[in-house]
Amino acid sequence: MHITDIYGEASFNDDAMKKHLSSEAYTALKETLEQGHPLSIEIADEVARAMQEWATSKGATHFSHWFQPLNEMTAEKHDSFLGFDKDGGAITEFSGKELIKGESDASSFPSGGLRATFEARGYTAWDCTSPAFIKDKTLYIPTVFCSYTGEALDKKTPLLRSMEAVNTQALRVLKHLGDNETTKVIASVGPEQEYFLIDRELYEKRLDLLLCGRTLFGTMPPKGQEMDDHYYGRLRLRISDYMHDLDEELWSLGVPAKTKHNEVAPAQHELACIYDTANIACDQNQITMESMRTVAKKKGLACLLHEKPFSGLSGSGKHVNWSLSTNSGKNLFSPGKNPAENVSFLLFMAAMIAGVDEYQDLFRFSSATASNDTRLGAHEAPPTVISVFLGDELCEIYDAIENSHSVEKRSSVSLDTGVVSVPSFKKDTTDRNRTSPCAFTGNKVEFRMCGSSASISRPCYIINTVMAEELRIIADRLDLCKGDKNEEILCIIRDLIRTHKRILYNGNNYSEEWKKEAEERGLLNIPTTPDAIACLKNKKNIELFARHAVMSETEVLSRHEICSETYAKAINIESLVMQDMADKLILPSVMDYCGRLARDINEVYKTGGSTRVMKTKLRRITKSLKCADKALKSLRQQHKAVCNVEDVAERSMAYKDKVIPAMQELRLHCDTLETLLPQSAWPIPSYTDLLYRV
């Protein structure tokens, strides 16, 4: 079957709408999608009937309002299309009311105090801008999720609000730039998803992987990633087969999977999708992660989306490529052939630079999770210091504007490989910087800090809101301009660069020199999630979200509590799993081996043989065993003490400061024991087994 025949066959996309809706209903729905016009209940009823006919013709028996609560997962409740006529005969039915609104128990999802346990009512409301799709004989309808009193209880509502905010402010700025034709500005996003694949049978033998998504114990295999032979390497047959099936499933669901390849670490891979509007890209990334897991299980594999499943190897990120586009298709972050004369681009890019500098703490928070803390700051991921990479050409242009001097236009340069049979080609005007947390990469901003297991909604709504704020300030200033507006725009760009150029850095973000320089520049360095979460209580940030109607103060503070609670729960589970594995698997296995080794020593001694080597080994194992037992007791004590801390923010800090170091100490001694015992005596699959037996 051809790709174009597969694509979107399980998605209620534009083709399906044209086929199943009347021209009147189709036009009304498109106006809602493109211009935000309200949808009448009559049109909603027709859309619902069309969705039902389309879905049931493809074997669907149920529908589900599919939403994204504040627990880093998706949620769904399934209702059948089954109904009965007046004579009791079975029929199928689905109304506009059921399409538009659903109800769920809001008290059973994280609310951060927005809902009391006894206040259960919550609503799911249809997001008609994101296509419904069919999976496992169910029609999935993307929705927002809010409380009875209207507060957002999900990740999508703030994202949709932020898209409206940046649209409003961008249109104001564009009008000052002489653009009176653009009617809508869209936040466009293209995520890159990294992941690991391992054998499922081995996965199920590791409690840490089952319950935590990462290995809490394990030593490096003899070969890691030092040979640089896995990145872009040949796909193993089993992996290629998996990727083929994953592509077909995603294409059928209308997810534009484009690129696939091996990543740096053994057993690590990447998938990237074509750009779409921010909320659709967010939904599609959630679908992608779920499909990765389900397809892997069907193939006898396990898909690991944790940011650092294997200590000592590169972890997995999720690069969020972000830009703004107009309804006519113009990319506002495209510099064009001559960026020095592209005032619109220079203004919008300067606004982004200012926003990143002004709200460094929010950008850091956008990627803050317990799992991502295991990855950020290492030499496979951006540091926890925020900076912006522009490249030499743009830096030269902004420097010229700041200092009021001209800049020479760069002519396109061809790259000649020196091989006659290989044609020369035009190279980009600037290099890439893979160490930068926020890099301009040709016609978009690549935010590289987001973790592989996280939803992209948080970084997206933060980028949108910050950008809306900077554009608001620019538009307000231009509203007051009585003189030459073009000159005022250049003054604004100049002022923004002068004020915020400290955030620009084109060098190696991994270096120790940069950390020192960043501190001298006054840039923030927020190393861990509990530290980053604290920024949600800052008055400046609360006012930012409220000013653009993205989140109220109550909603922002609820996120502070939820994120603190989520972090504490994640470390709590990891601590309990470590204790369980050490107490019931590792230490008993080591003691059993020590007993056998002692008996062997005794037998050799009786026969007059040399026992020196065996005794030395037993002493080394016994020493590490005692250290591991002591570390286990210490972890239990620290864990018990931290659990009793009532304030959730203080508890998350205590987990970071007390429990994690105790976990690291226990791992150190248990990993040492793994190196001392023969493979047959070690109770869990090793890194070599997990990484190379696929």
Buried (B, 14 or more C-beta within 10 A) or exposed (E): EEEEEBBBBBBBBBEBBEEBBEEEBBEBBBBBBEEEEEBEEEBBBBBBBBBBEBBBEEEBBBBBBBBBBBBBEBBBBBBEBEEEEEEEEEEBBBBBEBBBBBEBEBBEBBBBEBBEEEBBEBBBBBBBBBBBBBBEEBBBBBBBBBBBEEBBBBBBBBBBBBBBBBBBBBBBBBEBBEBEEBEBBBBBBBBBBBBBBBBBEBBEBBBBBEBBBBBBBBBBBEEBBEEEEBBEEEBEEBBEEBBEBBBBBBBBBBBBBEEBEBBBBBBBBBBBBEBBBBBBBBBBBBBBBBBBBBBBEEBEBBBBBBBBBBBBBBBBBBBBBBBBBBBEEBBBBBBEEEBBEBBBBBBBBBBBBBBBBBBBBBBBBBBBBBBBBBBBBBEBBBBBBBBBBBBEBBBBBBBBBBEEEEBEEBEEEEEEEEEEEEEEEEEEBBEBBBBBBBBBBBBBBBBBBBBBBBBBBBBBBBBBBBBBBBBBBBBEBBEEBEEEEEEBBBBBBBBBBEBBBBBBBBBEBBEEEBBEBBEEBEBBBBBBBBBBBBBBEBEEBBEBBBEBBBBBEBBBBBBBBBBBBBBBBBBBEBBBBBBEBBEEBBBEBBBEBBEEBBEEBEEBEEEEEEBEEBBEBBEBBBEBBEBBBEBBEBBBEBBEEBBEBEEBBBBBBBBBEBBBEBBEBBBEBBBBBBEBBEEEBBBBBBBBBBBBEB
